[in-house]
């Protein structure tokens, strides 16, 4: 499942770094914190590896 926005891709990257032990979990905020808890390492790798080209900065999920 690819990331739908740059923000989502970046949050997944931060969550993946924490899951790998490359950064402290306590440093995570917002979406990256919940992603780290709820997603597997493989899922995070898929989101984080999504190309940012052509992606919007943010996606409004309330529509």
PDB file of N, CA, C, O and CB in Angstrom:
ATOM      1  N   UNK A   1       0.852  -1.169   0.000  1.00  0.00           N
ATOM      2  CA  UNK A   1       0.000   0.000   0.000  1.00  0.00           C
ATOM      3  C   UNK A   1       0.902   1.238   0.000  1.00  0.00           C
ATOM      4  O   UNK A   1       1.635   1.451   0.966  1.00  0.00           O
ATOM      5  CB  UNK A   1      -0.972  -0.005   1.230  1.00  0.00           C
ATOM      6  N   UNK A   2       0.870   2.040  -1.032  1.00  0.00           N
ATOM      7  CA  UNK A   2       1.714   3.225  -1.082  1.00  0.00           C
ATOM      8  C   UNK A   2       1.152   4.375  -0.244  1.00  0.00           C
ATOM      9  O   UNK A   2      -0.054   4.458  -0.011  1.00  0.00           O
ATOM     10  CB  UNK A   2       1.887   3.671  -2.516  1.00  0.00           C
ATOM     11  N   UNK A   3       2.033   5.245   0.195  1.00  0.00           N
ATOM     12  CA  UNK A   3       1.618   6.447   0.916  1.00  0.00           C
ATOM     13  C   UNK A   3       0.838   7.352  -0.036  1.00  0.00           C
ATOM     14  O   UNK A   3       1.124   7.392  -1.233  1.00  0.00           O
ATOM     15  CB  UNK A   3       2.852   7.199   1.513  1.00  0.00           C
ATOM     16  N   UNK A   4      -0.145   8.077   0.493  1.00  0.00           N
ATOM     17  CA  UNK A   4      -0.973   8.942  -0.335  1.00  0.00           C
ATOM     18  C   UNK A   4      -0.492  10.392  -0.340  1.00  0.00           C
ATOM     19  O   UNK A   4      -0.955  11.191  -1.154  1.00  0.00           O
ATOM     20  CB  UNK A   4      -2.401   8.885   0.141  1.00  0.00           C
ATOM     21  N   UNK A   5       0.432  10.742   0.558  1.00  0.00           N
ATOM     22  CA  UNK A   5       0.948  12.108   0.617  1.00  0.00           C
ATOM     23  C   UNK A   5       2.392  12.102   1.097  1.00  0.00           C
ATOM     24  O   UNK A   5       2.885  11.107   1.628  1.00  0.00           O
ATOM     25  CB  UNK A   5       0.077  12.982   1.542  1.00  0.00           C
ATOM     26  N   UNK A   6       3.055  13.231   0.900  1.00  0.00           N
ATOM     27  CA  UNK A   6       4.431  13.382   1.374  1.00  0.00           C
ATOM     28  C   UNK A   6       4.486  13.271   2.893  1.00  0.00           C
ATOM     29  O   UNK A   6       5.399  12.659   3.447  1.00  0.00           O
ATOM     30  CB  UNK A   6       5.018  14.731   0.915  1.00  0.00           C
ATOM     31  N   UNK A   7       3.504  13.869   3.559  1.00  0.00           N
ATOM     32  CA  UNK A   7       3.468  13.843   5.026  1.00  0.00           C
ATOM     33  C   UNK A   7       3.343  12.413   5.538  1.00  0.00           C
ATOM     34  O   UNK A   7       3.999  12.041   6.511  1.00  0.00           O
ATOM     35  CB  UNK A   7       2.300  14.696   5.553  1.00  0.00           C
ATOM     36  N   UNK A   8       2.507  11.615   4.889  1.00  0.00           N
ATOM     37  CA  UNK A   8       2.318  10.228   5.291  1.00  0.00           C
ATOM     38  C   UNK A   8       3.600   9.426   5.061  1.00  0.00           C
ATOM     39  O   UNK A   8       3.967   8.591   5.888  1.00  0.00           O
ATOM     40  CB  UNK A   8       1.144   9.599   4.519  1.00  0.00           C
ATOM     41  N   UNK A   9       4.273   9.676   3.955  1.00  0.00           N
ATOM     42  CA  UNK A   9       5.514   8.982   3.638  1.00  0.00           C
ATOM     43  C   UNK A   9       6.595   9.328   4.656  1.00  0.00           C
ATOM     44  O   UNK A   9       7.344   8.455   5.095  1.00  0.00           O
ATOM     45  CB  UNK A   9       5.982   9.337   2.221  1.00  0.00           C
ATOM     46  N   UNK A  10       6.673  10.599   5.027  1.00  0.00           N
ATOM     47  CA  UNK A  10       7.672  11.037   5.995  1.00  0.00           C
ATOM     48  C   UNK A  10       7.386  10.491   7.392  1.00  0.00           C
ATOM     49  O   UNK A  10       8.312  10.127   8.118  1.00  0.00           O
ATOM     50  CB  UNK A  10       7.730  12.554   6.033  1.00  0.00           C
ATOM     51  N   UNK A  11       6.119  10.434   7.769  1.00  0.00           N
ATOM     52  CA  UNK A  11       5.739   9.879   9.073  1.00  0.00           C
ATOM     53  C   UNK A  11       6.100   8.398   9.137  1.00  0.00           C
ATOM     54  O   UNK A  11       6.569   7.912  10.166  1.00  0.00           O
ATOM     55  CB  UNK A  11       4.224  10.076   9.335  1.00  0.00           C
ATOM     56  N   UNK A  12       5.881   7.690   8.045  1.00  0.00           N
ATOM     57  CA  UNK A  12       6.226   6.270   7.998  1.00  0.00           C
ATOM     58  C   UNK A  12       7.731   6.084   8.125  1.00  0.00           C
ATOM     59  O   UNK A  12       8.188   5.145   8.777  1.00  0.00           O
ATOM     60  CB  UNK A  12       5.717   5.631   6.695  1.00  0.00           C
ATOM     61  N   UNK A  13       8.494   6.960   7.513  1.00  0.00           N
ATOM     62  CA  UNK A  13       9.949   6.891   7.620  1.00  0.00           C
ATOM     63  C   UNK A  13      10.427   7.068   9.048  1.00  0.00           C
ATOM     64  O   UNK A  13      11.322   6.356   9.502  1.00  0.00           O
ATOM     65  CB  UNK A  13      10.585   7.937   6.740  1.00  0.00           C
ATOM     66  N   UNK A  14       9.836   8.010   9.751  1.00  0.00           N
ATOM     67  CA  UNK A  14      10.199   8.235  11.157  1.00  0.00           C
ATOM     68  C   UNK A  14       9.799   7.041  12.016  1.00  0.00           C
ATOM     69  O   UNK A  14      10.563   6.613  12.883  1.00  0.00           O
ATOM     70  CB  UNK A  14       9.531   9.518  11.691  1.00  0.00           C
ATOM     71  N   UNK A  15       8.609   6.503  11.780  1.00  0.00           N
ATOM     72  CA  UNK A  15       8.145   5.343  12.541  1.00  0.00           C
ATOM     73  C   UNK A  15       9.044   4.131  12.277  1.00  0.00           C
ATOM     74  O   UNK A  15       9.349   3.367  13.193  1.00  0.00           O
ATOM     75  CB  UNK A  15       6.679   5.012  12.180  1.00  0.00           C
ATOM     76  N   UNK A  16       9.458   3.964  11.037  1.00  0.00           N
ATOM     77  CA  UNK A  16      10.340   2.854  10.682  1.00  0.00           C
ATOM     78  C   UNK A  16      11.694   2.996  11.366  1.00  0.00           C
ATOM     79  O   UNK A  16      12.250   2.014  11.857  1.00  0.00           O
ATOM     80  CB  UNK A  16      10.522   2.779   9.163  1.00  0.00           C
ATOM     81  N   UNK A  17      12.222   4.211  11.398  1.00  0.00           N
ATOM     82  CA  UNK A  17      13.501   4.452  12.070  1.00  0.00           C
ATOM     83  C   UNK A  17      13.412   4.080  13.552  1.00  0.00           C
ATOM     84  O   UNK A  17      14.344   3.498  14.106  1.00  0.00           O
ATOM     85  CB  UNK A  17      13.921   5.930  11.915  1.00  0.00           C
ATOM     86  N   UNK A  18      12.292   4.416  14.187  1.00  0.00           N
ATOM     87  CA  UNK A  18      12.110   4.082  15.602  1.00  0.00           C
ATOM     88  C   UNK A  18      11.976   2.571  15.782  1.00  0.00           C
ATOM     89  O   UNK A  18      12.528   2.004  16.725  1.00  0.00           O
ATOM     90  CB  UNK A  18      10.868   4.800  16.175  1.00  0.00           C
ATOM     91  N   UNK A  19      11.251   1.927  14.887  1.00  0.00           N
ATOM     92  CA  UNK A  19      11.060   0.477  14.987  1.00  0.00           C
ATOM     93  C   UNK A  19      12.392  -0.246  14.797  1.00  0.00           C
ATOM     94  O   UNK A  19      12.616  -1.297  15.397  1.00  0.00           O
ATOM     95  CB  UNK A  19      10.029  -0.013  13.940  1.00  0.00           C
ATOM     96  N   UNK A  20      13.271   0.304  13.974  1.00  0.00           N
ATOM     97  CA  UNK A  20      14.594  -0.288  13.745  1.00  0.00           C
ATOM     98  C   UNK A  20      15.571   0.050  14.866  1.00  0.00           C
ATOM     99  O   UNK A  20      16.657  -0.528  14.927  1.00  0.00           O
ATOM    100  CB  UNK A  20      15.160   0.189  12.411  1.00  0.00           C
ATOM    101  N   UNK A  21      15.210   0.968  15.749  1.00  0.00           N
ATOM    102  CA  UNK A  21      16.091   1.368  16.834  1.00  0.00           C
ATOM    103  C   UNK A  21      17.059   2.473  16.441  1.00  0.00           C
ATOM    104  O   UNK A  21      18.013   2.750  17.168  1.00  0.00           O
ATOM    105  CB  UNK A  21      16.858   0.184  17.321  1.00  0.00           C
ATOM    106  N   UNK A  22      16.822   3.110  15.288  1.00  0.00           N
ATOM    107  CA  UNK A  22      17.692   4.175  14.813  1.00  0.00           C
ATOM    108  C   UNK A  22      17.373   5.518  15.478  1.00  0.00           C
ATOM    109  O   UNK A  22      18.181   6.445  15.430  1.00  0.00           O
ATOM    110  CB  UNK A  22      17.575   4.302  13.304  1.00  0.00           C
ATOM    111  N   UNK A  23      16.209   5.617  16.088  1.00  0.00           N
ATOM    112  CA  UNK A  23      15.841   6.807  16.860  1.00  0.00           C
ATOM    113  C   UNK A  23      14.959   6.352  18.020  1.00  0.00           C
ATOM    114  O   UNK A  23      14.403   5.255  17.990  1.00  0.00           O
ATOM    115  CB  UNK A  23      15.099   7.877  15.963  1.00  0.00           C
ATOM    116  N   UNK A  24      14.836   7.190  19.029  1.00  0.00           N
ATOM    117  CA  UNK A  24      14.050   6.834  20.207  1.00  0.00           C
ATOM    118  C   UNK A  24      12.556   6.929  19.911  1.00  0.00           C
ATOM    119  O   UNK A  24      12.104   7.876  19.267  1.00  0.00           O
ATOM    120  CB  UNK A  24      14.415   7.742  21.390  1.00  0.00           C
ATOM    121  N   UNK A  25      11.801   5.952  20.379  1.00  0.00           N
ATOM    122  CA  UNK A  25      10.346   5.978  20.206  1.00  0.00           C
ATOM    123  C   UNK A  25       9.736   7.195  20.887  1.00  0.00           C
ATOM    124  O   UNK A  25       8.700   7.698  20.455  1.00  0.00           O
ATOM    125  CB  UNK A  25       9.716   4.695  20.762  1.00  0.00           C
ATOM    126  N   UNK A  26      10.376   7.667  21.948  1.00  0.00           N
ATOM    127  CA  UNK A  26       9.866   8.833  22.676  1.00  0.00           C
ATOM    128  C   UNK A  26       9.959  10.117  21.848  1.00  0.00           C
ATOM    129  O   UNK A  26       9.314  11.112  22.179  1.00  0.00           O
ATOM    130  CB  UNK A  26      10.634   9.008  23.982  1.00  0.00           C
ATOM    131  N   UNK A  27      10.750  10.105  20.780  1.00  0.00           N
ATOM    132  CA  UNK A  27      10.878  11.279  19.914  1.00  0.00           C
ATOM    133  C   UNK A  27       9.751  11.368  18.885  1.00  0.00           C
ATOM    134  O   UNK A  27       9.576  12.409  18.251  1.00  0.00           O
ATOM    135  CB  UNK A  27      12.221  11.253  19.200  1.00  0.00           C
ATOM    136  N   UNK A  28       8.985  10.289  18.714  1.00  0.00           N
ATOM    137  CA  UNK A  28       7.902  10.287  17.731  1.00  0.00           C
ATOM    138  C   UNK A  28       6.731  11.123  18.213  1.00  0.00           C
ATOM    139  O   UNK A  28       6.442  11.178  19.408  1.00  0.00           O
ATOM    140  CB  UNK A  28       7.442   8.859  17.441  1.00  0.00           C
ATOM    141  N   UNK A  29       6.056  11.775  17.266  1.00  0.00           N
ATOM    142  CA  UNK A  29       4.887  12.588  17.560  1.00  0.00           C
ATOM    143  C   UNK A  29       3.792  12.289  16.546  1.00  0.00           C
ATOM    144  O   UNK A  29       4.080  11.865  15.427  1.00  0.00           O
ATOM    145  CB  UNK A  29       5.245  14.091  17.553  1.00  0.00           C
ATOM    146  N   UNK A  30       2.568  12.502  16.920  1.00  0.00           N
ATOM    147  CA  UNK A  30       1.424  12.418  16.013  1.00  0.00           C
ATOM    148  C   UNK A  30       1.302  11.124  15.240  1.00  0.00           C
ATOM    149  O   UNK A  30       1.312  10.037  15.818  1.00  0.00           O
ATOM    150  CB  UNK A  30       1.486  13.522  15.057  1.00  0.00           C
ATOM    151  N   UNK A  31       1.186  11.250  13.926  1.00  0.00           N
ATOM    152  CA  UNK A  31       0.934  10.104  13.058  1.00  0.00           C
ATOM    153  C   UNK A  31       2.046   9.068  13.125  1.00  0.00           C
ATOM    154  O   UNK A  31       1.777   7.867  13.113  1.00  0.00           O
ATOM    155  CB  UNK A  31       0.759  10.565  11.635  1.00  0.00           C
ATOM    156  N   UNK A  32       3.293   9.525  13.197  1.00  0.00           N
ATOM    157  CA  UNK A  32       4.393   8.568  13.223  1.00  0.00           C
ATOM    158  C   UNK A  32       4.355   7.722  14.491  1.00  0.00           C
ATOM    159  O   UNK A  32       4.733   6.550  14.463  1.00  0.00           O
ATOM    160  CB  UNK A  32       5.733   9.295  13.116  1.00  0.00           C
ATOM    161  N   UNK A  33       3.908   8.296  15.590  1.00  0.00           N
ATOM    162  CA  UNK A  33       3.814   7.556  16.849  1.00  0.00           C
ATOM    163  C   UNK A  33       2.768   6.448  16.743  1.00  0.00           C
ATOM    164  O   UNK A  33       3.019   5.317  17.160  1.00  0.00           O
ATOM    165  CB  UNK A  33       3.467   8.508  18.012  1.00  0.00           C
ATOM    166  N   UNK A  34       1.602   6.764  16.191  1.00  0.00           N
ATOM    167  CA  UNK A  34       0.556   5.749  16.064  1.00  0.00           C
ATOM    168  C   UNK A  34       0.912   4.726  14.980  1.00  0.00           C
ATOM    169  O   UNK A  34       0.561   3.552  15.099  1.00  0.00           O
ATOM    170  CB  UNK A  34      -0.796   6.414  15.743  1.00  0.00           C
ATOM    171  N   UNK A  35       1.599   5.161  13.936  1.00  0.00           N
ATOM    172  CA  UNK A  35       2.020   4.226  12.884  1.00  0.00           C
ATOM    173  C   UNK A  35       3.000   3.207  13.442  1.00  0.00           C
ATOM    174  O   UNK A  35       2.911   2.021  13.123  1.00  0.00           O
ATOM    175  CB  UNK A  35       2.658   4.985  11.701  1.00  0.00           C
ATOM    176  N   UNK A  36       3.925   3.653  14.265  1.00  0.00           N
ATOM    177  CA  UNK A  36       4.925   2.753  14.846  1.00  0.00           C
ATOM    178  C   UNK A  36       4.260   1.674  15.676  1.00  0.00           C
ATOM    179  O   UNK A  36       4.691   0.521  15.663  1.00  0.00           O
ATOM    180  CB  UNK A  36       5.921   3.534  15.705  1.00  0.00           C
ATOM    181  N   UNK A  37       3.209   2.043  16.402  1.00  0.00           N
ATOM    182  CA  UNK A  37       2.514   1.093  17.265  1.00  0.00           C
ATOM    183  C   UNK A  37       1.632   0.127  16.484  1.00  0.00           C
ATOM    184  O   UNK A  37       1.526  -1.044  16.850  1.00  0.00           O
ATOM    185  CB  UNK A  37       1.677   1.836  18.274  1.00  0.00           C
ATOM    186  N   UNK A  38       0.999   0.600  15.414  1.00  0.00           N
ATOM    187  CA  UNK A  38      -0.034  -0.198  14.754  1.00  0.00           C
ATOM    188  C   UNK A  38       0.400  -0.917  13.477  1.00  0.00           C
ATOM    189  O   UNK A  38      -0.331  -1.777  12.986  1.00  0.00           O
ATOM    190  CB  UNK A  38      -1.172   0.673  14.434  1.00  0.00           C
ATOM    191  N   UNK A  39       1.567  -0.587  12.930  1.00  0.00           N
ATOM    192  CA  UNK A  39       1.975  -1.177  11.659  1.00  0.00           C
ATOM    193  C   UNK A  39       3.208  -2.057  11.822  1.00  0.00           C
ATOM    194  O   UNK A  39       4.037  -1.836  12.706  1.00  0.00           O
ATOM    195  CB  UNK A  39       2.248  -0.083  10.634  1.00  0.00           C
ATOM    196  N   UNK A  40       3.311  -3.054  10.955  1.00  0.00           N
ATOM    197  CA  UNK A  40       4.481  -3.932  10.976  1.00  0.00           C
ATOM    198  C   UNK A  40       5.647  -3.231  10.291  1.00  0.00           C
ATOM    199  O   UNK A  40       5.469  -2.232   9.594  1.00  0.00           O
ATOM    200  CB  UNK A  40       4.174  -5.290  10.284  1.00  0.00           C
ATOM    201  N   UNK A  41       6.830  -3.766  10.500  1.00  0.00           N
ATOM    202  CA  UNK A  41       8.024  -3.212   9.871  1.00  0.00           C
ATOM    203  C   UNK A  41       7.892  -3.254   8.344  1.00  0.00           C
ATOM    204  O   UNK A  41       8.284  -2.313   7.655  1.00  0.00           O
ATOM    205  CB  UNK A  41       9.284  -3.985  10.325  1.00  0.00           C
ATOM    206  N   UNK A  42       7.340  -4.343   7.828  1.00  0.00           N
ATOM    207  CA  UNK A  42       7.158  -4.488   6.374  1.00  0.00           C
ATOM    208  C   UNK A  42       6.194  -3.427   5.832  1.00  0.00           C
ATOM    209  O   UNK A  42       6.456  -2.828   4.789  1.00  0.00           O
ATOM    210  CB  UNK A  42       6.630  -5.903   6.036  1.00  0.00           C
ATOM    211  N   UNK A  43       5.087  -3.196   6.533  1.00  0.00           N
ATOM    212  CA  UNK A  43       4.128  -2.175   6.106  1.00  0.00           C
ATOM    213  C   UNK A  43       4.774  -0.790   6.104  1.00  0.00           C
ATOM    214  O   UNK A  43       4.575  -0.005   5.177  1.00  0.00           O
ATOM    215  CB  UNK A  43       2.891  -2.183   7.022  1.00  0.00           C
ATOM    216  N   UNK A  44       5.544  -0.500   7.145  1.00  0.00           N
ATOM    217  CA  UNK A  44       6.216   0.794   7.233  1.00  0.00           C
ATOM    218  C   UNK A  44       7.243   0.957   6.121  1.00  0.00           C
ATOM    219  O   UNK A  44       7.394   2.046   5.569  1.00  0.00           O
ATOM    220  CB  UNK A  44       6.889   0.954   8.594  1.00  0.00           C
ATOM    221  N   UNK A  45       7.951  -0.126   5.790  1.00  0.00           N
ATOM    222  CA  UNK A  45       8.923  -0.072   4.699  1.00  0.00           C
ATOM    223  C   UNK A  45       8.238   0.262   3.380  1.00  0.00           C
ATOM    224  O   UNK A  45       8.773   1.032   2.583  1.00  0.00           O
ATOM    225  CB  UNK A  45       9.673  -1.405   4.581  1.00  0.00           C
ATOM    226  N   UNK A  46       7.054  -0.310   3.142  1.00  0.00           N
ATOM    227  CA  UNK A  46       6.308  -0.037   1.910  1.00  0.00           C
ATOM    228  C   UNK A  46       5.877   1.436   1.844  1.00  0.00           C
ATOM    229  O   UNK A  46       6.005   2.078   0.802  1.00  0.00           O
ATOM    230  CB  UNK A  46       5.071  -0.958   1.819  1.00  0.00           C
ATOM    231  N   UNK A  47       5.373   1.954   2.948  1.00  0.00           N
ATOM    232  CA  UNK A  47       4.948   3.355   2.991  1.00  0.00           C
ATOM    233  C   UNK A  47       6.148   4.283   2.819  1.00  0.00           C
ATOM    234  O   UNK A  47       6.094   5.232   2.036  1.00  0.00           O
ATOM    235  CB  UNK A  47       4.222   3.661   4.317  1.00  0.00           C
ATOM    236  N   UNK A  48       7.225   4.013   3.547  1.00  0.00           N
ATOM    237  CA  UNK A  48       8.389   4.890   3.541  1.00  0.00           C
ATOM    238  C   UNK A  48       9.101   4.888   2.189  1.00  0.00           C
ATOM    239  O   UNK A  48       9.731   5.880   1.821  1.00  0.00           O
ATOM    240  CB  UNK A  48       9.356   4.474   4.635  1.00  0.00           C
ATOM    241  N   UNK A  49       9.008   3.791   1.451  1.00  0.00           N
ATOM    242  CA  UNK A  49       9.718   3.703   0.173  1.00  0.00           C
ATOM    243  C   UNK A  49       8.932   4.296  -0.985  1.00  0.00           C
ATOM    244  O   UNK A  49       9.440   4.349  -2.105  1.00  0.00           O
ATOM    245  CB  UNK A  49      10.045   2.268  -0.130  1.00  0.00           C
ATOM    246  N   UNK A  50       7.712   4.740  -0.746  1.00  0.00           N
ATOM    247  CA  UNK A  50       6.889   5.360  -1.782  1.00  0.00           C
ATOM    248  C   UNK A  50       7.570   6.620  -2.313  1.00  0.00           C
ATOM    249  O   UNK A  50       8.040   7.452  -1.538  1.00  0.00           O
ATOM    250  CB  UNK A  50       5.484   5.697  -1.233  1.00  0.00           C
ATOM    251  N   UNK A  51       7.618   6.754  -3.620  1.00  0.00           N
ATOM    252  CA  UNK A  51       8.193   7.951  -4.229  1.00  0.00           C
ATOM    253  C   UNK A  51       7.348   9.167  -3.868  1.00  0.00           C
ATOM    254  O   UNK A  51       6.120   9.084  -3.843  1.00  0.00           O
ATOM    255  CB  UNK A  51       8.294   7.795  -5.768  1.00  0.00           C
ATOM    256  N   UNK A  52       7.993  10.286  -3.589  1.00  0.00           N
ATOM    257  CA  UNK A  52       7.272  11.519  -3.249  1.00  0.00           C
ATOM    258  C   UNK A  52       6.866  12.296  -4.495  1.00  0.00           C
ATOM    259  O   UNK A  52       6.044  13.209  -4.414  1.00  0.00           O
ATOM    260  CB  UNK A  52       8.132  12.404  -2.347  1.00  0.00           C
ATOM    261  N   UNK A  53       7.420  11.951  -5.620  1.00  0.00           N
ATOM    262  CA  UNK A  53       7.151  12.693  -6.854  1.00  0.00           C
ATOM    263  C   UNK A  53       5.664  12.656  -7.194  1.00  0.00           C
ATOM    264  O   UNK A  53       5.068  11.584  -7.302  1.00  0.00           O
ATOM    265  CB  UNK A  53       7.976  12.118  -8.020  1.00  0.00           C
ATOM    266  N   UNK A  54       5.081  13.824  -7.358  1.00  0.00           N
ATOM    267  CA  UNK A  54       3.674  13.922  -7.720  1.00  0.00           C
ATOM    268  C   UNK A  54       2.699  13.764  -6.571  1.00  0.00           C
ATOM    269  O   UNK A  54       1.488  13.803  -6.789  1.00  0.00           O
ATOM    270  CB  UNK A  54       3.370  12.917  -8.734  1.00  0.00           C
ATOM    271  N   UNK A  55       3.186  13.586  -5.364  1.00  0.00           N
ATOM    272  CA  UNK A  55       2.311  13.433  -4.201  1.00  0.00           C
ATOM    273  C   UNK A  55       1.989  14.811  -3.618  1.00  0.00           C
ATOM    274  O   UNK A  55       2.846  15.694  -3.598  1.00  0.00           O
ATOM    275  CB  UNK A  55       2.974  12.522  -3.125  1.00  0.00           C
ATOM    276  N   UNK A  56       0.753  14.992  -3.143  1.00  0.00           N
ATOM    277  CA  UNK A  56       0.430  16.252  -2.462  1.00  0.00           C
ATOM    278  C   UNK A  56       1.096  16.291  -1.094  1.00  0.00           C
ATOM    279  O   UNK A  56       1.478  15.251  -0.558  1.00  0.00           O
ATOM    280  CB  UNK A  56      -1.103  16.424  -2.318  1.00  0.00           C
ATOM    281  N   UNK A  57       1.236  17.470  -0.533  1.00  0.00           N
ATOM    282  CA  UNK A  57       1.831  17.612   0.794  1.00  0.00           C
ATOM    283  C   UNK A  57       1.011  16.905   1.854  1.00  0.00           C
ATOM    284  O   UNK A  57       1.555  16.197   2.701  1.00  0.00           O
ATOM    285  CB  UNK A  57       1.977  19.077   1.153  1.00  0.00           C
ATOM    286  N   UNK A  58      -0.315  17.099   1.806  1.00  0.00           N
ATOM    287  CA  UNK A  58      -1.229  16.486   2.759  1.00  0.00           C
ATOM    288  C   UNK A  58      -2.487  16.059   2.003  1.00  0.00           C
ATOM    289  O   UNK A  58      -2.815  16.613   0.954  1.00  0.00           O
ATOM    290  CB  UNK A  58      -1.575  17.469   3.931  1.00  0.00           C
ATOM    291  N   UNK A  59      -3.183  15.069   2.555  1.00  0.00           N
ATOM    292  CA  UNK A  59      -4.441  14.616   1.976  1.00  0.00           C
ATOM    293  C   UNK A  59      -5.531  14.788   3.029  1.00  0.00           C
ATOM    294  O   UNK A  59      -5.362  14.360   4.170  1.00  0.00           O
ATOM    295  CB  UNK A  59      -4.346  13.127   1.493  1.00  0.00           C
ATOM    296  N   UNK A  60      -6.640  15.407   2.656  1.00  0.00           N
ATOM    297  CA  UNK A  60      -7.766  15.591   3.577  1.00  0.00           C
ATOM    298  C   UNK A  60      -8.584  14.307   3.593  1.00  0.00           C
ATOM    299  O   UNK A  60      -9.254  13.982   2.613  1.00  0.00           O
ATOM    300  CB  UNK A  60      -8.654  16.817   3.161  1.00  0.00           C
ATOM    301  N   UNK A  61      -8.530  13.572   4.712  1.00  0.00           N
ATOM    302  CA  UNK A  61      -9.214  12.286   4.827  1.00  0.00           C
ATOM    303  C   UNK A  61     -10.665  12.425   5.286  1.00  0.00           C
ATOM    304  O   UNK A  61     -11.365  11.424   5.440  1.00  0.00           O
ATOM    305  CB  UNK A  61      -8.465  11.396   5.787  1.00  0.00           C
ATOM    306  N   UNK A  62     -11.118  13.659   5.504  1.00  0.00           N
ATOM    307  CA  UNK A  62     -12.469  13.868   6.013  1.00  0.00           C
ATOM    308  C   UNK A  62     -13.507  14.090   4.913  1.00  0.00           C
ATOM    309  O   UNK A  62     -14.651  14.441   5.203  1.00  0.00           O
ATOM    310  CB  UNK A  62     -12.474  15.040   6.946  1.00  0.00           C
ATOM    311  N   UNK A  63     -13.127  13.893   3.693  1.00  0.00           N
ATOM    312  CA  UNK A  63     -14.058  14.113   2.582  1.00  0.00           C
ATOM    313  C   UNK A  63     -14.684  12.830   2.141  1.00  0.00           C
ATOM    314  O   UNK A  63     -15.496  12.824   1.215  1.00  0.00           O
ATOM    315  CB  UNK A  63     -13.361  14.766   1.411  1.00  0.00           C
TER     316      UNK A  63
END
